[in-house]
Amino acid sequence: MQVEYMHFEILVEDISGKIALEILVPKIINTEQHTFNIHHYKGIGRIPKNLTSTSDPKKRILLDQLPRLIQGYGKTLSYFPAVLIIICDLDDRCLSAFRKELLELVNYCNPKPKTQFCIAIEEGEAWYLGDLAAVKAAYPSAKQAVLNSYTNDEICGTWEKLADAVYSGGRQKLSKLAYQAIGKEKATWAEKISPLMDIDNNQSPSFCYFRDQLRRLSGQ
């Protein structure tokens, strides 16, 4: 399928995801032919039961605001070739139930935008751990035994696993810090590891799904 032009609106749940995707998306699609915007939020939250956003938009919680966001994008993206891509962590949710809930939300909206959900299993850090060579290149002193103990897209506390490998004092020290300090460290991982990632040889199934869907939608 040849696509002359496609615009991607990409929503992610935190700043580290935005940093990583700003680096990774141009590796996946031809950004001279296609365009994209990435919007980050301040956490994932949950989809409102009545599919009506009631939380304060200023708090910028992704799933809390998703009904309003999808409805809005359904109107604004209907005038040109565009896809809304929503990337969120699975965390401890059931994958099939979560995906079903997300798809029902899109179907509820009218008009509904062309939408693609990409779920990081378990967390965005799984995409870094899908490329251990990139992690080692970014952090030469990373603990190899910890990296070797990781199974791709395993539900194991992914950011904690990466912290054990690359952060002095590991998860035990990092988890004692304030939320903002943990977020800053995750942003540093994104800045250091993402530029070194080999997107065609990543071992994370959820990253490969995102990569392949982006290529498919852009006609590559």
C-alpha positions, 0 to 999 in steps of 0.5 A: 500500500503506497501512502503519499502522506500521513500525519500521526498524532501520538499520545503517551502517558509520560515525558520519558515516553515522549523523549523516546518516541521523538528519537525513535519515530524518525527511525521508523518512518520517513519524516520527510514524507510524513509528519507527527506530533507527540503529546505526553501526559502525567500518568495513565489513570483509568477510562471513566465508567460512563465514558465521560471525562469528569477529571480536571483536564489540567491534571493531564491524566491520559485515560481519564481524558481519553473519551474527550480526546478521542471525540475531539480528534474525531472532529479535527483529524477528519479533514486530512490523512491522519491516525491517532496513536495511543501508547500506554503501559499494560501494567498489571491489566489483562491485555485482552480486556484492556484492548477491548475496553479501548476499542469500545471507547473508540466505537462510542465516539462519533465521528471517530478518528482512525485510531491505533492502540499500542500497549507496552508490555509491561512498561515502556522500559520493556522497549529499551530492554528489548535491545540489551546492546543499546542498554550496554552501550548507553551504560557500559557498567550495567549489570549483565547478570540482571540484564540476562535475567530479563525475559522480553515483555515479562510482567516483572516490574520492568522499570525496577529491573532496568534500575537494578541494571543501570542505576547505582543502588538499583530499584531499592535506592531509586524507589525511595526517591520522590515521584519527580526524581524517578520520572527524571531518571526515566527521562535520562534512560530515554535520552541515553538508550533510545538513540542507540536502539536498533529498531529492526532487531529489537526483541520486545514483541510490543515494540515490534508491534508498534514499529510494524503498525507505524510502518504499515500505516505510513505505507512503508 
